[in-house]
Amino acid sequence: MFLMYHTDYPKEFPADFLWGGATAANQIEGAWNVDGKGLTTAEVVSKATNKKKMSMDDVDQESLNLALNTSLVDNYPKRRGIDFYHHYAEDIELFAEMGFKVFRFSIAWARIFPNGDDRFPNEDGLKFYDHILDELEKYQIKPLITLSHYEMPIALTQKYNGWTDRRVIDMFTRYTETVFTRYGKRVEYWLTFNEINTATWGFHATGALDQDLSSKEQLQLRYQAIHHQLVASALATKQLHELCPNAKMGCMLARMQTYPATPNPIDVQATQIADQKNLFFSDVQARGEYPEFMNRYFAEQKIKIMMDPDDQQILAQYPVDFVSFSYYMTTVTQSNQDGTAVGNMATGGRNPYLEESDWGWQIDPIGLRITLNEMWDRYQKPLFVVENGLGALDKLEDGKVHDNYRIDYLRQHIQQMKEAIKDGVNLLGYTMWGPIDLISFSTSEMSKRYGFIYVAQDDQGNGSLQRTRKDSFYWYQKVIKSNGEDLK
C-alpha cells in the first residue's frame, strides 16, 4: 500500500482569526489620580525633547523627586493620556464599528493596588475594568489583557527599587490572583509582562533606579530584576490555570529581527548572538528553562543570578501557552558596528534596502514573515502579533485624515502574515498597535499618531479630545469583514 504525504496547506486566514487593536493603560487612560489610583513608573517620566531619542529610562532620584512633588501634567503626558477613563464606552463602540474581534488593553496595577503592597485592593479600580469588560461583551469583542505594561506602582520603586527585590514577586502574584479571581471567567487571553526583554534597558520595565552604577553593575541589577519577573510570570501562569482552566497565558517579546550586514561569517555569528540575547526571554517563558547559550554571556559579563531553590522547577512546570510579540522594524548586525539605525525602539545597523518612517523606524514587511517562521520553528506554540503599526504625522483637514501611507504599511504587513500562515505558522490573531491615537511610549508625544481614530489633542495637551475616523478606519473595517481577503 502506498501512502501519500499530505500536501495541502492553508490558503487564507483562519475563520476564527482574532483581528483587533492594542493599547496600554498608561498611554490612553489618563485620570492618573482619580478614584484611588496610585502613581506609576510611566507617570514620572517626562516627555522627550528629541523625537528620535527615548526618554522612558531618563529617570534618576532627582528627576523622580521632582515628579513626585508635582501634580502637574504638562511635562508628564502619560498622566493625561487621551482620557480613555471617561471615553471608554465611546471608543469601544468605534472599535466595534470596525468589527474588532479582540481588544488588547492593560490593567494598571496601581488602580488595583495603589502602592503595590496594599493589604486590600481598590474597589473603584476593579469596577473600572468591570465596566470595560461589560462594553466589550456588549459587542462580542474578546479582551486580551496585559498584566504589566510598563506601569508598576512607583511606590515599589521607592520602597524596594522595583523588581530588583524578590519580595515584589509576592506583591505581583497577589495582584494577579485578585484580577484572575475577579475577571478570569470573562477573559480567555492574558499576557504577563509587555516586551519583557526591554527590561535590559532599565527603569521603564524594572522600576529600578540604576544611573549611578557602572555598566556591569547595571546589567547585574537588570538581569536579577528580569529573573524575578520570569518567576512571577510562571507563578501567574500557575494561578491562571488553577483558577481559570480554560484561559490561556502568553508571554510578550519585543521582536528585534536582525540580519547579517554581510555574508562574512563573523557578521553572521554576531547576528546569531544578537538574536539569542533577544530570544532568551521567550525561551525561558515558552520552554521553561534558561538556555545554555546564556551561560557564557553571564560569565563574561560577571552576572550572577541569585535563585531560590525552587525557581528552576517553577519555570519548568509553568511555561506559557502561546507566544506573542511586537514587530515594528528590523536592523542589520556586523561584528564591528559603526553607526546605528535611529529608530528609538531598536538599535542596529541601517539596511539600505528599506524605507523608514518619520521617526526613523525602518519598514520591513517581509521581515514579519521571516520572524513568524523563525518563532514558530523555535517554539511550536501558537503565535500572536500583538503590536505592529506606523507612527506618522497625521493631519486633520476639513474633518478628515487621509492616511494612505498607513493603509499601505498595514496592507503589506497583513499580506506577509498571510504568507506565513501559508507556510504553516499557527497564528492566533493580530492586534495593530494604537487603533486610536495615544501618547507615545518612548517620547510621550501625541503628534506621533498610530490610530485608525484621530484624537483632537496636541503635544501640549490642548484640544477637544474629539474622536474622528481616518481613512484607515474604513479600510480596516473592510479587512476584518473579509477576514483579510480584501486588502485594496
Disulfide bonds with the S-S distance in Angstrom:
none
